[in-house]
Amino acid sequence: MSRVRPHQPLALVTGASSGIGEALAGQFAAAGHDLVLVARSADKLQALAAALRTRHGVTVRVEPADLAVPHAAAALAARLDRAGLSVDVLVNNAGVLAQGAFVRQEASVHRQMIDLNITALTALLSAFVPAMAQRGAGRVLNVASIAAFQPVPSLATYAATKAYVLSLTESLAVELRDSGVTVTALCPGITATPMLDSAAAANAQVSRLPGMLIGRVEEVAREGFAACMNGDVICVPGAVNQAAVLASRGTPKWLLRRVAGLFGRKTGQF
Ligand SMILES: NC(=O)c1ccc[n+]([C@@H]2O[C@H](COP(=O)([O-])OP(=O)(O)OC[C@H]3O[C@@H](n4cnc5c(N)ncnc54)[C@H](OP(=O)(O)O)[C@@H]3O)[C@@H](O)[C@H]2O)c1
């Protein structure tokens, strides 16, 4: 990709082929960022790239990749380096979720979540943030979840991976405070995306969730984009989710575990 407008900031968005990542790519493009779109589905990325070029006049590069494969992040960074591109904004959004009792899930299911949600996210930070710090400018948006704030029986490994993302983000935000690089954790509640469709297909209870608990993807992306550009450390989109996080912070851990356990058992999730 030859960058026609070299002064435009470049945002790299992982998991851009659907859901929150696709919506975040739209937000950055609308604000004039050139883009690198990453996910496994090359056809969906190409379609999104074409739409964003037409709608916003930005330059979009498509980089199909399975980020869960070892060294995928380093290989991606090397390809961009060879193309003379430096990433100004890293949006670490790609993630997977598997629901159910821990003991009934194969080891490979836990590994897939850890490989993508933790290992790939960390490798991408390691590949791109040192250069940002050296340049004295950059932004990172790590997509965690409200599941990061408390244990979630039936989503045990997933919630643990998101707690990692939140903790890492908070530490890096402090480490990088005077470097010109900001680090933000976007912590959405339940959001209407293909991930929610898959969870509903696996568990009928999920499809019966009240609508007020389900966030709109465009709204989540809009709030995440604003928080990233503002350099906020934590962004919890939506009043219902903010209230839930506040309540969980004010509740003793033993009680949180008990309530979460009761809810999970009642809804037959483990
Ligand atoms: N939806 C929710 O309720 C919710 C709530 C809180 C947090 N989140 C978080 O938000 C993020 C986005 O989720 P979403 O709801 O938008 O889900 P989604 O629509 O399923 O999107 C997931 C994205 O990740 C990509 N991806 C999956 N495996 C990958 C891999 N191995 N390598 C590269 N890309 C991969 C997918 O693309 P390909 O399949 O094309 O690779 C897709 O673009 C995740 O981190 C999720 O944990 C979601």
The ligand as an SDF file (V2000), in Angstrom:
LIG
                    3D

 48 52  0  0  0  0  0  0  0  0999 V2000
  -20.1800   -9.2870   22.0340 N   0  0  0  0  0  0  0  0  0  0  0  0
  -20.0810   -9.1330   23.3510 C   0  0  0  0  0  0  0  0  0  0  0  0
  -21.0660   -9.2990   24.1010 O   0  0  0  0  0  0  0  0  0  0  0  0
  -18.7570   -8.7250   23.9610 C   0  0  0  0  0  0  0  0  0  0  0  0
  -18.7800   -8.2230   25.2760 C   0  0  0  0  0  0  0  0  0  0  0  0
  -17.5850   -7.8360   25.8730 C   0  0  0  0  0  0  0  0  0  0  0  0
  -16.3970   -7.9490   25.1640 C   0  0  0  0  0  0  0  0  0  0  0  0
  -16.3970   -8.4410   23.8890 N   0  0  0  0  0  0  0  0  0  0  0  0
  -15.0940   -8.5530   23.2010 C   0  0  0  0  0  0  0  0  0  0  0  0
  -15.1390   -7.7820   22.0150 O   0  0  0  0  0  0  0  0  0  0  0  0
  -14.2070   -8.3020   21.0730 C   0  0  0  0  0  0  0  0  0  0  0  0
  -14.9040   -8.4580   19.7430 C   0  0  0  0  0  0  0  0  0  0  0  0
  -15.9480   -9.4120   19.9030 O   0  0  0  0  0  0  0  0  0  0  0  0
  -17.2900   -9.3820   19.0390 P   0  0  0  0  0  0  0  0  0  0  0  0
  -18.4180   -9.4830   19.9860 O   0  0  0  0  0  0  0  0  0  0  0  0
  -17.2370   -8.2840   18.0530 O   0  0  0  0  0  0  0  0  0  0  0  0
  -17.1540  -10.8240   18.3490 O   0  0  0  0  0  0  0  0  0  0  0  0
  -17.1400  -11.2890   16.8380 P   0  0  0  0  0  0  0  0  0  0  0  0
  -18.1380  -10.5730   16.0320 O   0  0  0  0  0  0  0  0  0  0  0  0
  -17.1750  -12.7790   16.9230 O   0  0  0  0  0  0  0  0  0  0  0  0
  -15.6960  -10.8090   16.3380 O   0  0  0  0  0  0  0  0  0  0  0  0
  -14.5180  -11.4540   16.6880 C   0  0  0  0  0  0  0  0  0  0  0  0
  -13.4540  -11.0050   15.7070 C   0  0  0  0  0  0  0  0  0  0  0  0
  -12.2220  -11.6560   16.0440 O   0  0  0  0  0  0  0  0  0  0  0  0
  -11.6990  -12.2620   14.8660 C   0  0  0  0  0  0  0  0  0  0  0  0
  -10.9310  -13.4500   15.2010 N   0  0  0  0  0  0  0  0  0  0  0  0
  -11.3670  -14.5610   15.8470 C   0  0  0  0  0  0  0  0  0  0  0  0
  -10.3780  -15.4540   15.9310 N   0  0  0  0  0  0  0  0  0  0  0  0
   -9.2870  -14.8960   15.3390 C   0  0  0  0  0  0  0  0  0  0  0  0
   -7.9670  -15.3220   15.1000 C   0  0  0  0  0  0  0  0  0  0  0  0
   -7.5460  -16.5370   15.5060 N   0  0  0  0  0  0  0  0  0  0  0  0
   -7.1020  -14.5080   14.4510 N   0  0  0  0  0  0  0  0  0  0  0  0
   -7.5210  -13.2920   14.0320 C   0  0  0  0  0  0  0  0  0  0  0  0
   -8.7630  -12.8160   14.2370 N   0  0  0  0  0  0  0  0  0  0  0  0
   -9.6450  -13.6220   14.8700 C   0  0  0  0  0  0  0  0  0  0  0  0
  -12.9320  -12.6080   14.0300 C   0  0  0  0  0  0  0  0  0  0  0  0
  -12.6310  -12.6910   12.6580 O   0  0  0  0  0  0  0  0  0  0  0  0
  -12.3360  -14.0270   11.8220 P   0  0  0  0  0  0  0  0  0  0  0  0
  -13.3090  -15.0700   12.2920 O   0  0  0  0  0  0  0  0  0  0  0  0
  -12.5180  -13.5660   10.4220 O   0  0  0  0  0  0  0  0  0  0  0  0
  -10.9150  -14.3620   12.1370 O   0  0  0  0  0  0  0  0  0  0  0  0
  -13.7800  -11.3730   14.2720 C   0  0  0  0  0  0  0  0  0  0  0  0
  -13.3880  -10.3350   13.4100 O   0  0  0  0  0  0  0  0  0  0  0  0
  -13.6920   -9.6100   21.6820 C   0  0  0  0  0  0  0  0  0  0  0  0
  -12.4220   -9.4030   22.2570 O   0  0  0  0  0  0  0  0  0  0  0  0
  -14.7230   -9.9350   22.7370 C   0  0  0  0  0  0  0  0  0  0  0  0
  -14.1870  -10.7360   23.7560 O   0  0  0  0  0  0  0  0  0  0  0  0
  -17.5420   -8.8220   23.2670 C   0  0  0  0  0  0  0  0  0  0  0  0
  1  2  1  0
  2  3  2  0
  2  4  1  0
  4  5  1  0
  4 48  2  0
  5  6  2  0
  6  7  1  0
  7  8  2  0
  8  9  1  0
  8 48  1  0
  9 10  1  0
  9 46  1  0
 10 11  1  0
 11 12  1  0
 11 44  1  0
 12 13  1  0
 13 14  1  0
 14 15  2  0
 14 16  1  0
 14 17  1  0
 17 18  1  0
 18 19  2  0
 18 20  1  0
 18 21  1  0
 21 22  1  0
 22 23  1  0
 23 24  1  0
 23 42  1  0
 24 25  1  0
 25 26  1  0
 25 36  1  0
 26 27  1  0
 26 35  1  0
 27 28  2  0
 28 29  1  0
 29 30  1  0
 29 35  2  0
 30 31  1  0
 30 32  2  0
 32 33  1  0
 33 34  2  0
 34 35  1  0
 36 37  1  0
 36 42  1  0
 37 38  1  0
 38 39  2  0
 38 40  1  0
 38 41  1  0
 42 43  1  0
 44 45  1  0
 44 46  1  0
 46 47  1  0
M  CHG  2   8   1  16  -1
M  END
$$$$
